[in-house]
Amino acid sequence: MKKINLLLLASLCACGLHATEKDYDYVFFDNSRMEKNYFYSRADYQSPSWVEHSDHRLPVSSRAASPGNSLALTYRSAADGRWTAEVQHAPIRGNDFFRKGEVLSFLISSDAPLDVRTLPEVGIRLSDTTYTDYVRIADYLAGERQGWTRVSIPVERLGLRPTDNQKVNRLAAVVFRQGVADDADHTLYIDDIELLPSQLPSIALRTPELNQAKAYERHIDLSWTPQTDANFKYYKIYRSLDGTNFEPVGISRPWMHRYTDFLGSVGTKAWYRVTAVDYALNESEASTVVSATTRPMTNDELLDMVQEASFRYYWEGAEPNSGLARENIPGRRDMIATGASGFGLMATVTGVDRGFITREQGVDRLLRVTAFLEKADRFHGAFPHFLDGTTGKVEPFFGNRDNGADLVETSFLMQGLLVARQYFNADNDREKQIRQRIDRIWRNIEWDWFKQTPDSPFLYWHWSPDQAWTINHRLIGWNETMITYLLAIMSPKHAVGPEMYYTGWASQDTIAQAYRKDWGRVPEGSMYANGTTYFGTKLDVGVSNGGPLFFVHYSYMGLDPHKFTDRYTNYFENNRNIALINYRYCVENQGRYAGYGKDCWGLTASDFAWGYQAQEPVSYHDNGTIAPTGALASFPYLPDEAMAALKNYYRNYGHFLWGEYGFRDAFNLTENWVSPLFMGLNQAPVTVMIENYRSGLIWKLFMSHPDVQRGLKKIESLPRK
């Protein structure tokens, strides 16, 4: 999702749920990727009672029921005092289908023998800031209480009815509070706080087939054969550093058949085995043991590593029926994002060329993708933002007004399809079929229809089949939508006039000026051209001081900015200057955010702790959140600075930031937070723009298309006034 789409979310109403999605568990806590304290918690007390906290957040403990950690609740309950500690449900984009919640379940343990009389009470805070009834934990303990003990409380005892998908998001936090006032210190470890059905799934656990341990500089990737029955709880990963003594180090959910173990050192040998665990915490037999040893890596090898891991999002993480990209992982499993899929096609071409997969594998994937797209919902040839990957039907994820064409996401998809068309150029039936399908899709997009009226100077972003132009959003630069205007001008059948580049994208009229001033909050750049110097760098084009970095990534993954100059600027130079301004802003770090500096920079759109935001190098759009894609997709513009960031993110932050599909979407060291997500719009720019830096491959392919060449010549032929 893009900056302008963020402005639409407030006006889009709740969407209907069309896909038959697989259920997630409604989890309040299973593990924290960050040490020290847990971001999604809140602890308070009134003396003489007390509860331990750091910045009002609960400490994280290395003790764990499901590795690698738990929450430590250390408290003193005294008469005339009080304490509370809540564990909040962390919102995960697209996780909106859940198992029926009939029981509040969590595991507890303690250092000393457990005296149930001293245990807290527990309840749930609702999203409207009211609370359920509270109950005594001691009333729900059963059986042996050695080690970890499960507590299961029917939600009806809290005054709730069993939850469903529509009601479960009302449950905002599990709250522990003072019970019996014995005026003594106690420490309780709490893990796996979640809502579960009253009848837990029961299956015959199968031993995982662990296939490979592949070592890199500071981590080892494990992979196993996926189990088709996903009705167990998780895979449990064991590691040994001597080949004999194994300790649990992590878990992996059933939808992921990989695990990344970040060891943090070079030359370390580790042995691994994996089990499957059900909801009753029964464990399968352990897999066979595999081992690997971390090793030194050159800069080129590090680039290969990052490119391949990010590419894997679109290869292994694709929706299986369509072969296209999910919006984010974890997230909606049946829903594909068309724009992210276009980026993923460019990453797939890179994967073939780098040898991550074979050409035949790439051909198989493109045949599946193009067959799906030809049958999927289109509106005047344009695709919606989201499609159900199982049916090809539009998925109005952002609300019922977003149930039709999205011209910008279509342009991102088409950019990738044209690259694939040029790459799969062999004279055989399979690759010919790919080219023919892409040609048909390309020719049938009615770019000119999205003018809304014949005399419109602008293209429009959305169209709904039952609400027409209700969103009514004009496409006006400077932002990520340049590629939309260029493809509309390049179209072989439904082209708009090249003059729309200047009347629409680079418009000078009062509507465009007001639009730019509104989101830029400053007059600089309101006329499209800017001319101001920021941090010692002159900016030719851009609102404010350039905006978030995805503005210089999304339109230029296929389009080579070296080879595009309009009457205002050359876009490689302009994009480089925007990246340099962003870099220098982070180095200067006027906001005093933790981590910012020469090897930690790049403000762009990404996941954030409570939603999705576009970070920019201005104080009012910067909260300390860094997305690795910001710097890494800027390799063509600032290669030395990008490499410094890559090494820092991997070597110093890899223990929480590096994962199965490369770097996680974003992190905030000031808030001690990291995203659990990998994002479809952010993983591919890393793979593709690193490739453009290394070989220029994707730029060369896109620019070689005859329609692209003709379209650029049309714009270049316009008067330079």
N, C-alpha and C positions, 0 to 999 in steps of 0.2 A: 504494500500500500504506500501511497505517495503523500507528500505534504498537502497537496490540494485536496486529495480524498479525505485527509484528516478533517478538513473544514466541513466536509459533508456529513460526517458521522452524527453530529449533533442533530441534524435535521432529518436523518433517515430513521424510520420507525423500526420496531423490532421485526425481524424477518421470520417467515415461516420456515419450518424445518422439513425439507423435501427429501433429503437422503435418508436411507436406512443405515445409520452409522453404528459402529461397534461401540460398546459401552466402556467407559473408563471407571475406575474407582474414584469416589469423592474423597481425596486425600488432603488432610490438613498438614501432615508432616510425615515424610519417610526418611529423607536425608537432607542435609544441608551441604551444598558444594563449597560454601565458604566456612572457614574456621571462625573462631572467636565467638560471634553471636549470630542469632538467626534473625534475618531481616523481618520476616513475617511473624513477629511476636511482639508482645507488649507486656511489661511487668511494672507494677506500682505497689506501694505499700504506705501504710500510715503507722508511724511508731506508736507503741513499742514493738509492734510486729515488724517483720522484715522479709524481703525476698531478694535474692541476689540477681543483679542485672547489670548490663553494660549498655549505657545510653538507652535504658528502658527496654532492652532486648534480652531474651534468655540466652545464657551461654550454651555453646555446642560442646558436647562431650564425645570423646573417641570411643566410649563404650557404646555398643550397638546391638540391637536385636537383628535388624537388617542392616548389614554393613553399608557405608562406613561410619555413621555416628547417630547420636540421639540428642535430646535436649536435657540439660541438667536443671532441675528445679530444687533449689536450696532455699529453705524458708524457716522462719520462726513465727509461730502463732501465739500471740499474747492477748490477754484480756484487754479490752479498750483499744485494740489495734485492729488492723485488717491488712490483707494483701490479696492481690489478684495477679494472675499470669495467663494471658491468652495466646493461643496459637491460631493464626489466621489462615483462612483458605486462600492460597496464592492463585490469582487468576492466570490461566494459561490460555492464550488465544486459540479459539476453536475447540477447546475441551468443553463441550456443552452437551454431551450425551453420557449419562452415568448409570451405573447399576442402581437398582432400587435400594434406598438407604433405610434399613429397619433397625440397625444396631449401631450405636457409637462404640467403636472398638479401639483400644490402645494397649500397648505393652508397657509394663513398669518393672523396674529393678532398683535395688539399693545396695549400698556397700555393707550396711549393717543388717542384721535380721529385721525383717519387715514387721513393724508393729502397726497393724491395720487401723488401730484407734487414732493414730496420728496423721492418717492420710487426709488429703484435702477433699473438698466437695468439687463437683464438676457440673457445668451447664454449657449452654450454647448461646452466644450472642448472635442475634439476627441482624440482617442488613439494615433494618430500620432502627437500629441501636437499642431495641428492647432485648430482653433475655428470657430464656426458657426457665423452667423450674430447675433448681439445683438438687443433686442427690449426693449422698455420701459414697465415695468410691468403695469404702470398706464393705458396704452392703452387697457388692457385686463381685467380690473375690471368691473364687472357688478352687478347690484342689490344692496341690502342692505349690508352695510359694518359694521355691528355690530358683535362683536365676531370674529369667524373664517370665513374667506372669501376664496373661491376657486378661483384660477387663472388658466385659461386654455388657452394655447398658441398652436395653430397648429404648428407642427414641420416644415411645409412648410414655415411659417413666419420666421423661423430661417435659412432658406436656405437648409433644409433637405427634403428628401422624406420619406414617412412613412417607418418604419423599419420592418424587419422580423428577424427570428432567426439568419440568417447568418450575418446581418448587425448591429444588435442592440449593440453588444459588442464593436463597434467602439465608442460608446457614453460613454466617460470615466467620465465626471463630469458635473454637472450643476454649472454654474459660475454666481455669482451676482457681479455687479461692480457699481462704482460710477455713479450716474445720475446727477441731477441738483445740482450745487454747492451752497447750501444755508448757509454753514458754521454754521450749528446747529447740535446738537446731536439727534439721533433717535434710537429707538430700535424696531426691527421687529422680531416677532417670526414666524418661518417657520416650517411646518410639512408636512408629507406625500408627499414628492417630488418623482414623478414617471412618467413613460410614460403610457398612457392609450389609448384605442381605442376612436375614436371620438363619437361613439355610445356606451354608457355604458350599460352593461347588465341590463335588467329589469326583476325581478322575484317577485313572491309573497313570502314575507318573512314569515317564520314559527317560532313560538316561540320555542326556545331550550328547551329540556327536561333535566333539571339539576338533575342528579341522586344522587350524593354523594359529601359530603365534608369530607375528612379524614384527621385528624390532626396528626402531628408528633411533634418533639421537637420544631422546629422553623418555620415550614411551614405547609400549608394546601393544599392538593391536591383536585382539583375539577374535576369531570368527568360528561359528558353529553352524550346523545345518538347522534351519528353522523348523520348529515343530508346528504342524498345522493346527493342532488343538491348542488354542490360546487361552483355555479356561483354567490355567494355573496362575499363580501369583507372580512369580519372577524366577529368573535364573540367578543362581548364587555363584559368585566367582571366588575361587580360592587361589592364593599365591604362596609359593615357597621361595625363599632365598637360599636354601641349602639343598633342595631336591628331596627333602624328607618331611620337614615340619610345615604343614600348610595352615594358613590363617585366612579367614574370609575377609575380602577387601572391598567388595562391592556387589551390587545387584544390577540386573538388566531386565527390563519389562519384556513380556512375550513378543511384542511387536518389533523388537530389536534383536537381531542375532549377531551382534557385535558387542565388544566391550573394549574400552581404551583404558589401559592402566598406565598412568603417568608416574614413572619412577623418579624422575627429576635428576638423573645422573647418567653419565656415559660409562659404558663398560660394565654394566650390572646385568648379571644373568638371573632370570626368574623362571620358575616352573609354575604351571597353571593346571587346574582342573575345574569343572563346572558341574553344578547340579541343578535340578528343577525343584521348585518349592511350591506346594499348594497352599490354599487359604487356611488350612488347619496347621500350617507350618510343618507338614510332613515333607521329607526330602528324598529325592531319588538317589539311586546309586551315582557315584561320581563318574565323570567321563574319563577317558584316557588322558594321560598327562602330556602336555606339550611344553616346550621351553624356547627361549630366545634370549639374546644378549644385546643390549643397547650399544650403539656404536657412534663414532664421530661422523658428522655429515658436513659436506661442503655447502656453500650457498646454493649451488644449482640443485643439490639433492634436497635441501630444505624447500626450495620452490616446487620441486616435483611432489614432495610430501604434501604440501599445503594444497596444491592444485588437485591432486588425486583425492584427498580427503573431502574437499568441497564438492568435487565432481560426483563423488559417491552419493551425495544427497539426491541427485537426479537419476542416478542409476539404480542403486539398491533401494533408495527411499521413495521411488516413484509409485504413484497409484498403479496397481498391477494391470488393470484392464486397459486403461488408456495409454500407459507408459509415460504419463505427463506428471508435472511437479505438483506436489501438495503445497499449500500455502505456508505451512510450518510444520515441523516435527519436534515434539508431539503436537497433535492438533487434529483437525478433521481428517479422517483416513480415506473417505470416499470422495472428498471435494478436491478438485484441482484448480490451480490459479493459472489463467492463460498467460499473463505477462511473465510470471516466474517460469512458466514452461518454455516460453521463447528464449529466455536467458539460459534455461537448462539445455536446450538444443544446441546452443553455442558451446556450452560446457561439454556436451556429448561429443561434438566434433573435435574439441580439444582432447577429450579422453581417447578417441580413436587415434588421433595424430601422435599423441604421447605414448601410445601403447598400453594405456590402462585397460582398454578393451580392444578386441579385434575389430577390423572393418566389418566383418560379417555380423558381429554382434550389433554394431552401430546400424547397419542396414536393417536388421530385424527390428530394432527399436523404432527406426524412422518409418518403416512400413506399418507398424502397429499405430504409431502416433498419427500419421497422415490418414489412415483408414478411419480412425476415431474422429478426427477433426472434420472430415468430409461429411460425416453423418450427424455431428453435434449441432446443437442449437446455434443459429446465426440470425442476425437481424440486419437486413440490407447488406449481407455479406460479412458484417462485423460480429465478433465474438463477445460474449459477456465476460465480466471479470472472473466469475467462478462458474465451473461446470461440475455436475455430478459425474465422476469418472466412471461409474458403473452404467450410466444411462445416456450420458451426453446432454442431459437437460440442464437448463440454466439453474443456478443455485444463488438466490438473492441474499447472500451472507450479510450484506450491509443494510438490508431493509427492503421492503417491497417496492420501493421506487427504483431499486438497482436490479431490476428483473429483465433487462434487455441488453442492448449493445453498450460496450465500453470501448470507445475508439482508441484510447491511449493504451489499454492493455492489449488490444488487437495489434497495435503498432509494435509493441514489444515482442509479441508472439511472431509477427510477420518478419521482424528483423532476424529472429532466429531461424525461421523457415527459409528465408532467402540465403542465409549462410549455409544451411544444410543442403539446399538445392545446388549451390555451387561446389560444395565439397564432394557430394556423392555423384560424380560425373562420369562414372565408368559406363562403357558401352555394353551393358547387359540388361536383361529384362527387369531385374529387381531394382536397380538404381534408376533405370528409366521410369519405372512406375513411381518412385519417390518424386522425381522431378515433375512428372505429369500431374500428380496430385497437388503438389505445392503450386504449380502454375495455375491450376484451376482455382484454388483458394485465393491466390493473389489477384487474379483477374476479376474475381467476383465480389471483392470488397468495394462497396459503393462509397468511396471517400467523399465524392462530390455531394452525395445526399446529406451528409452530416454538416453541410452549411446551414441547414434548417430552412433558409430562404434563398432564392437564386441570387439576390444581391448582397448576401451577408459577407462581410469582410473576414469573419471568423469561422473556424470549425468548432463544433460542440462535442463535449466529452461523452454524454450519455443519451440514449434514447430508449424509451420503454414501450412495449407493444400495446399496453393498455392505458398509459399515462403520457405518452408522447414525450415532449421536451420538458417535462415537469422539473427536472433538476436544473436545466437551463444554464449549464456551466460552459462559458466560452473558454477556449484554449488560448492563453496569452502567455508569451515568454517574458522573462527568463525563468525557466524551470526545466523539468525533465522531459517536456513534451515536444521538443524540437523534432524528434524522429517522426512524430505523427504528421506534422506538416510536410516534412520531406517525402515520406512515403506517399502521402496524398498527391503531391506534385509528380512523383515518379510513376504513379499507377498507369498501366498500359491501356486501361479501359474506362476507368472512372476518375480520371485525374482532375484536380482543381488547378486553376491558373497559377503560374509561378508567382504572380504578384501577391498572392495570399501570404507568401512568406513575410512580406513587409506589411500588408494590411491586417494580418491576423497575428502571427507569431511575434513579429517585431513592431506591432502596431504603435502608432504615435497618437491615436485619438484619445479623447477624454475618458472613455470607458477603460481603455488599457492603462492610462496613467493612474486613474483612481484605483484600479485593481492592484497595481504594483505598490502604490503608496499604502494601501490598506494592510497588506501582509508584511511589507518591508518596514513600516512605521517611520520611514524617512523618505525625503524626496529623491535621494540619490538612486539612479536607476529607473525612475518612473517613466523616462522616455526610452527605455530599453538600454540605450547607451548609458554608461556611468561616468567614467573619466576620473573618479576619485582615487587617491592613493591611500591604501590601508597597510599598516605595518611595513611601510617602505615599498609596497608593490602597487603599481597602477592597475586598476581594473577597468578594462574597456567596456565590458558588458556584464550586467548583473544587478539585481536589486539588493540594496543595502551593501554588504561586503561580500556578496557572492552566494550566500545561502548554504544549505547542507550539501555535502559532497556527492550525493546521488545525482545531483543536477549535472555533474561532469562525468558520470558513469553510464547511466541508463541509455541515453541517446547515442553514446559513443562506443558501445561495445562492438557494433558492426561498422558504423560510420567512422571513418578515419578522420579525426579532427585536424591532422596535419594537412589534409587535402580539401578542407572546406574553409573558405574565406568569403565573408559577405562584405557589405559596405561599412561594417563597424569594426571587424576584427578577424584575425585568424583564430580558429577555435582550439587548436592545440595550445597556442600561447595563452589564450584567455583561460582555458581550463587549468593550465599549469599555474597561472597566477591565482586562481580561486583556491587550488590545493595549497599553494604557498601561504596565502592569507590564513587559511584554516590551520595550517601547521604552526605558523608564527603566533597565532592567537593562543593555541594550546601551550606552546613553549612559554609565552609570557604569563599565562595562567593568572589573570587578574582575579578570578573567582576563588583562587587558592584551593582547587580541587585536588584530592589525593591522586598521585600517579601522573598527572599531566606533565608533559615534557617532550624532549627531543625523540624519545622512543615510545611515546604514548600520546597519540593525537588522532584526529580525524572525526569530526562531528558530522553526523548524517542521520537518516531516519532508521529507527530500530525499535526493538522491544524495549520496554522500560518496566519498572517494578509494578506499576498499576495501569499499564496499557501500552500504547504505541505512540511514539513521539518523533518529531523531526528536530534533531539538535542542530544548532547553527553557531557560528563563531560570534555571537552577540550575547550579552549577559542575560537577556530575557528569554532566550531560547537555548540555554545551557544550564544543565543541572548536575554536571559531573559524569554523565553517562557517555562511555566510549563504545562504539561498535567497531570491531576489527576490520570489517569491510571498508570502512572509511579510508584508512591508510592503505590497506592492501590492494584495493581496487584502484588506487592512485599510483601504482607502480610505473605506468608509462610517464607520468608527470613528475614524480619525485622519487626516483628509484632508490637513492641512498637512504632517504628518510623513511621510505616504506620498508626497506630491509631492516633498518634499526627497529622499527615497530614490530615486525614479524618476529625477530629474535627475542625481543622483550616479552611479547605476548606468549610465545611458546616456552622460552626458557624460565622466565620468572613467574608467569601467571598460568602456565599450562596445567598445573595441578587442579585448577578450577575452570579454566577457560577452554582447554583443548578437549575435543571429544570425538565421537565416531564419525562425524561429518565435518571435521575441521574445527575452527573456532566457533564457540557459541556466539549467539547474536550480539550480545552487549554485556557490559559490566560497569559497575560504579563503585570504585574503591572507597570513596567518601562514605557511602551508605553501606559498604560491605555486602554488596548485592551482585549476582550474576544471573543472566537469563537462563532458563532451562531449555530455551528454544534454539533450533537451527531454522533460519528463515529462507524461504524460496527466493525472495528478491535480493537477498544479501550474500548467499553462498556462491552463486554463479558468477557475479562480478569479480570475485576473488580469482576464480579459475581463469575466466576469460581475459580479464585485464592484465593479469600476470602473463598470459600467453601473448597478448598484444605487445607487451613490453619485451618479451623474450624473442618472438619471431614475427610479430605482426600478422599471424595467420588469419585471425578472424576479421581483422580490418581488410586484408587482401581479398578474402573471399567475398565479403559483402560488396566491396567497391568494384569487384569484377563483374557484377551482374549488369547486363546491358541497360536495364531500366534505371538502375541507380546512376549509371554514367550519364544517361540522357537527362534524367531529372536534375542532376547537379548542373549540367550545362544550361538548362533552362533558367535556373536561378542566377548563374554567373552572367548570363546574357542581359539581365536586367540593368537599368542605368545605375551607376554608382553615385547617387546623389545624396 
